[in-house]
Amino acid sequence: MWKMAQIAGQPIFILPEGALRTTGRDAQRQNIMAARAVAEAIRTTLGPKGMDKMLVDDLGDVTITNDGATIVDEMNVEHPAAKMVVEVAKTQDDEVGDGTTTAVVLTGELLANAEKLLDQGIHSTVIARGYRMAANKAQEILRDIGNKITLKDRDLLKKIAITAMTGKGAEASKELLAELAVDAITQIAEKENGKIVVDMDNVKVEKKEGGSIADSELIQGVIIDKERVHPGMPKKVTDAKIALLDTAIEIKETETDAKIQITDPSQLQAFVAQEEKILKEMVENIAKTGANVVFCQKGIDDLAQHFLAKKGIFAVRRVKKSDMEKLAKATGGTIVTNLKDLSADDLGYAKTIEERKIAGDEMVFVSGCKNPKAVSFLVRGGTEHVVDEVERAVKDALGGVAAALEQGMVVSGGGATEIEVARRLKEYSESVGGREQLAINAFADAIEIIPRTLAESTGLDAIDMLVRLRAEHDKGKVNSGILVLDGKIGDMWENGVIEPLKIKTQAVKSASEAAIMILRIDDVISASKTKEEKTPPMPEEGGGYGGGM
C-alpha cells in the first residue's frame, strides 16, 4: 500500500489495498529483465542453423517452429514490458512478413546495453536521446548501402526467397519453393504511380499434409477448399465461364410473418409445383448467360442442385467471402447479388476448373485464369507439423520478395549489413560527443548482436569471427558477412545471401522505439486483484483462525 503523507499521525492512502508499486531503478531493472527474457528465448532460433522451439498449449496442441513471430505469439506472455516486445514482433510481421527474430533480439540487446549505462549513472532520458539519434543515423546508413532491385531481377528475387527460407525446415526443396514464391509475387505485383505495390491478400496459401514438400505447386488462380454440390455434375470443366453469386439459389422466405392456409391437396400440389418452377427459372437464368460454373456464397437448394447438374453446370456453395473476392480478381468476373441482373458480361473466365482429391479431401482448383492477379500456393508435406513449418517458411519468402519489390532496395545478409551500420555509427558518435556518444556506441554494439548470434550458431569462436569481420569492413568490404553453413567469413552478395532493406529499416525502427519506451518508465503501478480473489477461505466448522486474527 502506498502512503502519501501523514497528517496528524493519520496516513493517507491513494491506492487501493493490494495495489503494487515499483519505482525508480527497480522498475527499470524489472522491465528490462522481462523484455530481455523474451529476446533471449528466441535468440537461438536466428539464422540458417537456428534451433527450433517446441510450444505446447494448454490443450496439448504442439507447435514446432523457429519462426520468431509464431513463437512470441504462442508464448502467452504476461509481463507488461514483455508484451511490448511481442508487439515489436507483430509489427515486423505485419509490415514485412520476415525478420521478426532480428527485431526482437535487437530490442533485447538495446535494453541490455542501456542497463550498463544506467549502472554508470547516466540518466535514461540521455540514453533515449542517444538511441533516437543513432536510430535515425542507422536508417540513413542503411539507405546508403542498399542496392536497387526491380521486377526484372528475377535471380536476385529468388536469392531473397531462399535466404528467407534457409533454416526453416524446407531446406530440401527451397529452390522449388523460391521459384514458386517469386512467380506468385511477380504475378500479383502492380505498378501504381511508378511504384510497385504488392497486396499479400492476393496470394492464398493453402496447406495439405500428404505427399512431399516437392509436391507443392502454384495455381494460376484460386484453390477453394470445397467440393461440388452434386455428384451428377462434371468433375472437370474446360473453358469455364464462371458466375459468381452472392445470393442463395433457394426459395426466399418472406421477411414478414406470414401464414399460408391450404385446404385441399391440389393446392399443396400447386404450391410445390410453383416452388419447383421458381427454382427452375433461377437455373434457367444462370444457364441463359452461358455460364457453366457457379460459385455461390450462400446456399443452393437440393432441387436447384439437381437442375444445375442436368444442365451440366459445375456448382460450389457456401464459398467464403474472401475466396469470392479472390475469384473475382483472378477470373475477371463480377460478384452479382441479384440473379435477375446476371448477364454474360458478369462472367469470369478460367481455362480449367477441376475437383481434385488431395489427402482425402476434395478441393476445387480454378486455374489458367486470363489475368491471374490472385494466385494460390498449395503447400504439401509429410506430416501436419512439417506442412505448418513449410507454410511459415513460404510466408516468410513471399513477404521478403514483396518487401524487396515495394521498397526497391536490398542489402547483404549474414550480419554484413549490421557490422557496417555499427562501424559507421561508431564513427558518427565521435562527431556527437557528450554523454549521448556513449548511448550511440551502445546502440552500435547492440546491432552487432545479429552477427554475434550467427557466429555462435556456426560453432566457432564468436569474438574471433567478429574481430575478423570488423577488420574486413574497415578495408571497405561492405558485403563481408558470416557464411553460417560453411562456418567462415565470405562475400554475402556473391554467395546469394540477400535480404530486403525493409527488414532492416523496420527492425531498427520498431526495436529502438520499443527500447526507448521501456527505458522511460520509472514507475510501475499494478492494480490490486479483484475482491473475490482477495477473500480468504472460510474457516472449517469449529476450526477458527486462531488468536492471531
C-alpha positions as CSV (number, residue, x, y, z in Angstrom):
1,M,0.0,0.0,0.0
2,W,1.2,3.5,-0.8
3,K,1.1,6.1,1.9
4,M,1.2,9.7,0.6
5,A,1.7,11.7,3.8
6,Q,0.8,11.7,7.4
7,I,-1.4,14.5,8.7
8,A,-1.7,14.5,12.4
9,G,-0.5,10.9,12.5
10,Q,-3.2,9.8,10.0
11,P,-1.7,8.1,6.9
12,I,-3.5,9.0,3.6
13,F,-3.9,6.1,1.1
14,I,-4.4,7.0,-2.5
15,L,-4.1,3.5,-4.0
16,P,-6.5,0.6,-3.3
17,E,-5.5,-2.1,-0.9
18,G,-3.3,-4.7,-2.6
19,A,-2.0,-2.5,-5.4
20,L,1.7,-3.0,-6.2
21,R,4.1,-0.2,-6.9
22,T,7.7,-0.5,-8.1
23,T,9.6,2.8,-8.6
24,G,12.9,4.2,-10.0
25,R,15.8,1.8,-10.8
26,D,13.8,-1.2,-9.6
27,A,11.0,-0.6,-12.1
28,Q,13.5,-0.1,-14.9
29,R,15.5,-3.2,-13.9
30,Q,12.4,-5.4,-13.8
31,N,11.1,-4.2,-17.1
32,I,14.4,-4.6,-18.8
33,M,14.8,-8.2,-17.4
34,A,11.3,-9.2,-18.6
35,A,11.9,-7.8,-22.1
36,R,15.4,-9.4,-22.3
37,A,13.9,-12.8,-21.2
38,V,11.6,-12.8,-24.3
39,A,14.5,-11.8,-26.6
40,E,16.8,-14.4,-25.0
41,A,14.2,-17.1,-25.5
42,I,14.1,-16.7,-29.3
43,R,17.7,-15.6,-29.9
44,T,18.9,-19.2,-30.6
45,T,16.4,-19.5,-33.5
46,L,18.2,-16.9,-35.6
47,G,19.9,-17.8,-38.8
48,P,20.2,-20.9,-41.0
49,K,21.5,-23.0,-38.1
50,G,18.9,-21.7,-35.7
51,M,17.4,-24.2,-33.3
52,D,13.6,-24.9,-33.1
53,K,11.3,-24.4,-30.2
54,M,8.5,-26.8,-29.2
55,L,5.5,-25.0,-27.9
56,V,2.7,-26.9,-26.1
57,D,-0.5,-25.0,-25.4
58,D,-3.0,-25.7,-22.6
59,L,-5.0,-28.1,-24.8
60,G,-1.8,-30.1,-25.5
61,D,-1.5,-29.0,-29.2
62,V,2.1,-28.9,-30.3
63,T,3.8,-26.3,-32.5
64,I,7.4,-26.9,-33.6
65,T,9.0,-23.8,-35.2
66,N,11.9,-21.4,-35.3
67,D,9.7,-18.6,-36.7
68,G,10.0,-15.6,-34.3
69,A,6.5,-14.3,-34.8
70,T,4.9,-17.7,-34.2
71,I,7.0,-18.3,-31.0
72,V,6.1,-14.9,-29.3
73,D,2.5,-15.3,-30.4
74,E,2.2,-18.8,-28.8
75,M,4.3,-17.9,-25.7
76,N,1.3,-16.3,-23.9
77,V,3.4,-13.6,-22.3
78,E,2.1,-12.0,-19.0
79,H,4.5,-9.2,-18.1
80,P,3.5,-5.8,-19.5
81,A,7.1,-4.9,-20.6
82,A,7.5,-8.3,-22.3
83,K,4.2,-7.7,-24.1
84,M,5.7,-4.6,-25.7
85,V,8.5,-6.8,-27.1
86,V,5.8,-9.2,-28.5
87,E,4.3,-6.1,-30.2
88,V,7.6,-5.4,-31.9
89,A,7.5,-8.9,-33.5
90,K,3.8,-8.5,-34.6
91,T,4.6,-5.1,-36.2
92,Q,7.6,-6.6,-38.0
93,D,5.4,-9.5,-39.2
94,D,2.6,-7.2,-40.4
95,E,4.9,-4.7,-42.1
96,V,7.5,-7.0,-43.7
97,G,6.5,-10.6,-43.1
98,D,10.0,-11.6,-42.1
99,G,12.8,-10.6,-39.8
100,T,10.8,-10.9,-36.6
101,T,13.6,-12.7,-34.7
102,T,16.0,-9.9,-35.7
103,A,13.7,-7.2,-34.4
104,V,13.1,-8.9,-31.0
105,V,16.7,-9.8,-30.4
106,L,17.7,-6.3,-31.3
107,T,15.2,-4.9,-28.7
108,G,16.6,-7.1,-26.0
109,E,20.2,-6.2,-26.7
110,L,19.4,-2.4,-26.8
111,L,17.9,-2.7,-23.4
112,A,20.8,-4.8,-22.1
113,N,23.3,-2.2,-23.2
114,A,21.1,0.6,-21.8
115,E,21.2,-1.1,-18.4
116,K,25.0,-0.9,-18.4
117,L,24.8,2.8,-19.0
118,L,22.2,3.2,-16.2
119,D,24.5,1.4,-13.8
120,Q,27.2,4.0,-14.7
121,G,24.8,6.7,-13.6
122,I,23.7,8.0,-17.0
123,H,20.1,9.2,-17.0
124,S,17.6,7.3,-19.1
125,T,16.4,10.4,-21.0
126,V,20.1,10.9,-22.1
127,I,20.2,7.3,-23.3
128,A,16.8,7.7,-25.0
129,R,18.1,10.8,-26.8
130,G,21.3,9.0,-27.9
131,Y,19.3,6.0,-29.1
132,R,17.0,8.2,-31.1
133,M,19.9,9.9,-32.8
134,A,21.5,6.5,-33.5
135,A,18.3,5.1,-35.0
136,N,17.9,8.0,-37.4
137,K,21.5,7.7,-38.4
138,A,21.2,4.0,-38.9
139,Q,18.2,4.5,-41.3
140,E,20.4,6.9,-43.3
141,I,23.3,4.4,-43.4
142,L,21.0,1.5,-44.4
143,R,19.6,3.5,-47.3
144,D,23.1,4.4,-48.4
145,I,24.3,0.8,-48.5
146,G,21.2,-0.6,-50.2
147,N,21.2,-1.8,-53.8
148,K,18.3,-1.3,-56.2
149,I,16.1,-4.1,-57.4
150,T,13.2,-4.3,-59.9
151,L,10.8,-6.9,-61.2
152,K,13.3,-7.9,-63.9
153,D,15.9,-9.0,-61.4
154,R,14.4,-12.5,-61.1
155,D,17.6,-14.1,-60.0
156,L,18.0,-11.6,-57.1
157,L,14.4,-12.1,-56.0
158,K,14.9,-15.9,-55.9
159,K,18.0,-15.4,-53.7
160,I,15.9,-13.3,-51.3
161,A,13.3,-16.1,-51.1
162,I,16.0,-18.7,-50.5
163,T,17.6,-16.6,-47.8
164,A,14.2,-16.1,-46.0
165,M,13.6,-19.9,-46.1
166,T,17.1,-21.2,-45.1
167,G,16.9,-22.9,-41.7
168,K,13.1,-23.1,-41.7
169,G,12.6,-26.9,-42.3
170,A,12.1,-26.5,-46.0
171,E,15.8,-26.9,-46.9
172,A,15.5,-29.8,-49.3
173,S,13.0,-28.1,-51.6
174,K,14.0,-24.4,-51.1
175,E,14.9,-24.0,-54.8
176,L,11.5,-25.1,-56.0
177,L,9.6,-23.1,-53.3
178,A,11.7,-20.0,-54.0
179,E,10.8,-20.3,-57.7
180,L,7.1,-20.5,-56.8
181,A,7.3,-17.6,-54.3
182,V,8.9,-15.4,-56.9
183,D,6.3,-16.4,-59.6
184,A,3.5,-15.7,-57.1
185,I,4.7,-12.2,-56.1
186,T,5.7,-11.1,-59.6
187,Q,2.3,-12.1,-60.9
188,I,0.3,-10.1,-58.4
189,A,2.6,-7.1,-58.3
190,E,1.0,-4.0,-59.8
191,K,2.5,-0.6,-60.7
192,E,0.9,2.4,-59.2
193,N,2.4,5.9,-59.8
194,G,5.7,4.4,-60.7
195,K,5.9,2.3,-57.5
196,I,5.4,-1.4,-57.2
197,V,2.5,-2.4,-54.9
198,V,2.0,-5.9,-53.7
199,D,-1.2,-6.9,-51.9
200,M,-0.4,-10.0,-50.0
201,D,-4.1,-10.9,-49.7
202,N,-4.0,-11.9,-53.3
203,V,-1.7,-14.8,-52.6
204,K,-3.7,-17.6,-50.9
205,V,-1.5,-20.1,-49.1
206,E,-3.4,-23.4,-48.8
207,K,-1.8,-26.3,-46.9
208,K,-2.5,-30.0,-47.1
209,E,-0.5,-32.7,-45.5
210,G,0.4,-35.8,-47.5
211,G,2.9,-36.1,-50.4
212,S,6.3,-34.4,-50.0
213,I,7.4,-30.8,-49.9
214,A,8.4,-31.1,-53.6
215,D,4.7,-31.7,-54.5
216,S,3.9,-28.1,-53.6
217,E,2.6,-26.1,-56.5
218,L,1.4,-22.7,-57.6
219,I,-2.0,-22.4,-59.2
220,Q,-2.7,-19.6,-61.6
221,G,-5.9,-18.8,-59.9
222,V,-7.6,-19.9,-56.7
223,I,-7.9,-23.1,-54.7
224,I,-11.3,-23.5,-52.9
225,D,-11.4,-25.9,-50.0
226,K,-14.9,-27.1,-51.0
227,E,-16.5,-29.8,-53.2
228,R,-19.1,-29.6,-56.0
229,V,-22.6,-29.8,-54.6
230,H,-23.9,-32.7,-56.7
231,P,-22.3,-35.9,-57.8
232,G,-24.0,-35.6,-61.2
233,M,-22.0,-32.6,-62.1
234,P,-18.9,-32.8,-64.2
235,K,-15.6,-33.2,-62.3
236,K,-13.7,-31.0,-64.7
237,V,-14.8,-28.1,-66.8
238,T,-12.6,-26.6,-69.5
239,D,-13.1,-23.1,-70.9
240,A,-15.0,-22.3,-67.8
241,K,-17.4,-19.3,-67.8
242,I,-17.9,-18.5,-64.2
243,A,-20.9,-16.9,-62.5
244,L,-20.1,-15.5,-59.0
245,L,-23.2,-15.2,-56.9
246,D,-23.7,-13.5,-53.6
247,T,-27.3,-14.7,-53.4
248,A,-28.9,-18.0,-52.4
249,I,-30.3,-20.3,-55.2
250,E,-33.2,-21.1,-52.9
251,I,-36.8,-20.1,-52.3
252,K,-36.8,-16.9,-50.3
253,E,-38.8,-16.9,-47.2
254,T,-41.0,-13.9,-46.6
255,E,-39.4,-11.2,-44.5
256,T,-42.6,-10.7,-42.5
257,D,-44.5,-13.3,-40.6
258,A,-47.0,-14.9,-43.0
259,K,-49.4,-17.9,-42.7
260,I,-50.5,-19.9,-45.7
261,Q,-53.6,-22.0,-45.3
262,I,-54.1,-24.9,-47.6
263,T,-57.5,-26.5,-47.7
264,D,-57.1,-29.3,-50.2
265,P,-54.3,-31.5,-51.7
266,S,-54.5,-29.9,-55.1
267,Q,-53.5,-26.5,-53.6
268,L,-50.5,-28.2,-52.0
269,Q,-49.6,-29.7,-55.3
270,A,-49.8,-26.3,-57.0
271,F,-47.7,-24.8,-54.1
272,V,-44.9,-27.4,-54.6
273,A,-45.1,-27.0,-58.4
274,Q,-44.7,-23.2,-58.0
275,E,-41.6,-23.6,-55.8
276,E,-40.1,-26.0,-58.4
277,K,-40.9,-23.5,-61.2
278,I,-39.2,-20.7,-59.4
279,L,-36.0,-22.8,-58.8
280,K,-36.1,-23.9,-62.4
281,E,-36.3,-20.3,-63.6
282,M,-33.3,-19.4,-61.4
283,V,-31.3,-22.1,-63.0
284,E,-32.5,-21.1,-66.5
285,N,-31.4,-17.6,-65.8
286,I,-27.9,-18.8,-65.0
287,A,-27.7,-21.2,-68.0
288,K,-29.0,-18.4,-70.3
289,T,-25.9,-16.3,-69.7
290,G,-23.7,-19.2,-71.0
291,A,-22.3,-19.9,-67.5
292,N,-21.1,-23.5,-67.0
293,V,-19.7,-22.9,-63.4
294,V,-21.3,-21.3,-60.4
295,F,-19.6,-20.2,-57.2
296,C,-22.3,-19.3,-54.7
297,Q,-21.5,-17.5,-51.4
298,K,-24.8,-18.7,-49.9
299,G,-26.8,-21.9,-50.1
300,I,-28.1,-23.9,-53.1
301,D,-31.4,-25.8,-52.7
302,D,-31.3,-29.6,-53.3
303,L,-33.7,-29.3,-56.2
304,A,-31.7,-26.4,-57.7
305,Q,-28.6,-28.7,-57.5
306,H,-30.5,-31.3,-59.5
307,F,-31.4,-28.8,-62.2
308,L,-27.9,-27.5,-62.4
309,A,-26.5,-31.0,-62.7
310,K,-28.9,-31.7,-65.5
311,K,-27.6,-28.7,-67.4
312,G,-24.0,-29.9,-66.8
313,I,-23.2,-26.8,-64.7
314,F,-20.5,-27.3,-62.0
315,A,-21.6,-25.6,-58.8
316,V,-20.0,-24.9,-55.4
317,R,-21.9,-23.4,-52.5
318,R,-21.1,-21.5,-49.2
319,V,-17.8,-20.2,-50.6
320,K,-16.0,-17.8,-48.2
321,K,-16.3,-14.1,-48.9
322,S,-12.5,-13.7,-49.1
323,D,-12.4,-16.6,-51.6
324,M,-15.2,-14.9,-53.7
325,E,-13.1,-11.7,-53.9
326,K,-10.0,-13.7,-55.0
327,L,-12.1,-15.5,-57.6
328,A,-13.4,-12.2,-58.9
329,K,-9.9,-10.8,-59.1
330,A,-8.4,-14.0,-60.7
331,T,-11.2,-14.7,-63.3
332,G,-12.2,-11.1,-64.1
333,G,-15.8,-11.9,-63.1
334,T,-18.2,-9.7,-61.2
335,I,-19.9,-10.8,-57.9
336,V,-23.7,-10.5,-58.6
337,T,-26.2,-10.1,-55.7
338,N,-29.3,-10.4,-57.8
339,L,-29.8,-13.4,-60.1
340,K,-32.1,-11.4,-62.5
341,D,-29.2,-9.0,-63.1
342,L,-26.8,-11.7,-64.1
343,S,-25.5,-11.3,-67.7
344,A,-22.8,-12.7,-69.9
345,D,-20.6,-9.6,-69.1
346,D,-20.5,-10.6,-65.4
347,L,-19.0,-14.0,-66.1
348,G,-15.3,-14.7,-65.3
349,Y,-13.1,-17.0,-67.3
350,A,-10.7,-19.8,-66.3
351,K,-9.1,-22.4,-68.6
352,T,-9.9,-25.3,-66.3
353,I,-11.9,-25.9,-63.2
354,E,-11.4,-29.3,-61.6
355,E,-12.3,-31.1,-58.4
356,R,-9.3,-33.0,-57.1
357,K,-8.9,-35.2,-54.1
358,I,-5.9,-34.2,-52.0
359,A,-5.0,-36.1,-48.8
360,G,-8.6,-37.4,-48.7
361,D,-10.3,-34.1,-49.1
362,E,-12.0,-32.7,-52.2
363,M,-10.7,-29.3,-53.4
364,V,-11.7,-27.2,-56.3
365,F,-8.8,-25.9,-58.5
366,V,-9.6,-22.8,-60.6
367,S,-6.6,-22.5,-62.9
368,G,-5.4,-20.9,-66.1
369,C,-7.1,-17.5,-65.4
370,K,-6.7,-14.9,-68.1
371,N,-5.3,-12.2,-65.7
372,P,-4.2,-14.0,-62.6
373,K,-4.0,-11.1,-60.2
374,A,-4.8,-13.6,-57.5
375,V,-2.8,-16.9,-57.2
376,S,-2.8,-19.8,-54.8
377,F,0.2,-21.6,-53.3
378,L,-0.5,-25.2,-52.4
379,V,1.9,-26.3,-49.7
380,R,2.5,-30.1,-49.2
381,G,4.5,-32.0,-46.7
382,G,4.7,-35.4,-45.0
383,T,3.0,-34.6,-41.6
384,E,0.9,-31.8,-40.1
385,H,3.9,-30.3,-38.3
386,V,6.1,-30.4,-41.4
387,V,3.3,-28.7,-43.5
388,D,2.8,-26.0,-40.8
389,E,6.6,-25.2,-40.7
390,V,6.9,-25.2,-44.6
391,E,3.9,-22.8,-44.7
392,R,5.6,-20.4,-42.3
393,A,8.8,-20.6,-44.4
394,V,6.8,-19.9,-47.6
395,K,5.1,-16.9,-46.0
396,D,8.5,-15.5,-45.0
397,A,9.7,-16.0,-48.5
398,L,6.6,-14.3,-50.0
399,G,6.9,-11.4,-47.5
400,G,10.6,-11.0,-48.2
401,V,10.2,-10.8,-52.0
402,A,7.2,-8.5,-51.7
403,A,9.1,-6.2,-49.2
404,A,12.1,-6.0,-51.6
405,L,10.0,-5.0,-54.6
406,E,7.9,-2.5,-52.7
407,Q,10.9,-0.6,-51.3
408,G,13.0,-1.4,-54.4
409,M,16.1,-1.9,-52.3
410,V,18.1,-4.9,-51.0
411,V,21.1,-5.5,-48.7
412,S,23.5,-8.3,-47.9
413,G,22.5,-10.7,-45.2
414,G,24.7,-12.8,-42.9
415,G,25.4,-10.0,-40.5
416,A,27.3,-7.9,-43.2
417,T,24.8,-5.0,-43.0
418,E,24.7,-4.9,-39.2
419,I,28.5,-4.8,-39.0
420,E,28.7,-2.0,-41.5
421,V,26.0,0.0,-39.7
422,A,27.7,-0.5,-36.3
423,R,31.1,0.6,-37.8
424,R,29.6,3.8,-39.3
425,L,27.6,4.6,-36.1
426,K,30.8,4.5,-34.1
427,E,32.4,7.0,-36.5
428,Y,29.3,9.2,-36.2
429,S,29.3,9.0,-32.4
430,E,32.7,10.8,-32.3
431,S,31.2,13.8,-34.0
432,V,28.4,13.9,-31.5
433,G,30.4,13.9,-28.2
434,G,28.9,14.3,-24.8
435,R,27.0,11.6,-22.9
436,E,25.0,10.8,-26.0
437,Q,28.1,9.5,-27.6
438,L,28.1,6.6,-25.0
439,A,24.4,5.8,-25.9
440,I,25.2,5.8,-29.7
441,N,28.1,3.5,-29.1
442,A,25.9,1.2,-27.0
443,F,23.4,1.2,-29.9
444,A,26.2,0.3,-32.3
445,D,27.3,-2.6,-30.1
446,A,23.7,-3.8,-29.8
447,I,23.3,-4.1,-33.6
448,E,26.3,-6.4,-33.6
449,I,24.2,-9.0,-31.6
450,I,22.9,-10.3,-35.0
451,P,26.3,-11.3,-36.5
452,R,27.4,-12.4,-33.0
453,T,24.5,-14.8,-32.7
454,L,25.1,-16.1,-36.3
455,A,28.7,-16.6,-35.4
456,E,27.8,-18.6,-32.2
457,S,25.5,-20.8,-34.2
458,T,28.4,-21.8,-36.5
459,G,30.1,-23.4,-33.5
460,L,33.2,-21.2,-33.9
461,D,34.5,-18.6,-31.6
462,A,32.1,-15.7,-31.9
463,I,34.5,-13.0,-30.7
464,D,37.2,-14.1,-33.1
465,M,34.8,-14.0,-36.0
466,L,33.5,-10.6,-35.1
467,V,37.1,-9.2,-34.9
468,R,37.8,-10.6,-38.3
469,L,34.6,-9.2,-39.7
470,R,35.3,-5.7,-38.4
471,A,38.7,-5.9,-40.0
472,E,37.2,-6.8,-43.4
473,H,34.7,-3.9,-43.1
474,D,37.5,-1.5,-42.2
475,K,39.1,-2.4,-45.5
476,G,35.9,-1.4,-47.2
477,K,34.4,-4.8,-47.9
478,V,30.8,-3.9,-47.2
479,N,29.4,-7.3,-48.1
480,S,31.6,-9.4,-45.8
481,G,29.4,-11.5,-43.5
482,I,29.2,-14.9,-41.9
483,L,28.6,-17.9,-44.1
484,V,26.9,-19.9,-41.3
485,L,26.5,-23.1,-43.2
486,D,30.2,-23.2,-44.1
487,G,31.4,-21.7,-40.8
488,K,33.5,-19.0,-42.4
489,I,33.6,-15.3,-43.5
490,G,32.7,-14.5,-47.1
491,D,31.1,-12.1,-49.5
492,M,27.4,-12.4,-48.9
493,W,26.4,-10.8,-52.2
494,E,28.4,-13.3,-54.2
495,N,27.0,-16.2,-52.2
496,G,23.5,-15.1,-52.7
497,V,22.6,-14.2,-49.1
498,I,20.4,-11.2,-49.8
499,E,17.6,-9.6,-47.8
500,P,15.2,-6.8,-48.4
501,L,16.3,-3.5,-47.0
502,K,12.8,-3.1,-45.4
503,I,13.6,-6.0,-42.9
504,K,16.5,-3.9,-41.5
505,T,14.9,-0.5,-41.5
506,Q,11.7,-1.8,-39.9
507,A,13.6,-3.8,-37.3
508,V,15.8,-0.8,-36.3
509,K,12.7,1.4,-36.2
510,S,10.5,-0.9,-34.0
511,A,13.3,-2.1,-31.8
512,S,14.6,1.4,-31.0
513,E,11.1,2.8,-30.3
514,A,10.2,-0.1,-28.0
515,A,13.5,0.1,-26.1
516,I,13.2,3.9,-25.7
517,M,9.6,3.5,-24.4
518,I,10.6,0.8,-21.8
519,L,13.6,2.9,-20.7
520,R,11.4,5.9,-20.0
521,I,9.3,4.0,-17.5
522,D,10.4,4.7,-13.9
523,D,7.2,3.7,-12.0
524,V,5.0,0.6,-12.4
525,I,1.7,0.7,-10.5
526,S,-0.3,-2.5,-10.9
527,A,-3.9,-2.7,-9.8
528,S,-4.9,-4.9,-6.9
529,K,-6.5,-8.3,-7.5
530,T,-10.3,-8.3,-7.6
531,K,-12.3,-8.5,-4.4
532,E,-13.2,-12.2,-4.9
533,E,-9.6,-13.2,-5.3
534,K,-8.6,-11.5,-2.1
535,T,-11.2,-13.0,0.1
536,P,-9.5,-15.6,2.4
537,P,-11.1,-19.1,2.6
538,M,-13.7,-19.5,5.3
539,P,-12.5,-21.5,8.3
540,E,-13.6,-25.1,8.8
541,E,-16.6,-25.5,11.1
542,G,-15.3,-25.0,14.6
543,G,-11.8,-24.6,13.4
544,G,-11.5,-20.8,13.6
545,Y,-8.5,-18.8,12.6
546,G,-6.7,-18.9,15.9
547,G,-6.0,-16.0,18.2
548,G,-3.8,-14.0,15.8
549,M,-6.7,-12.8,13.5
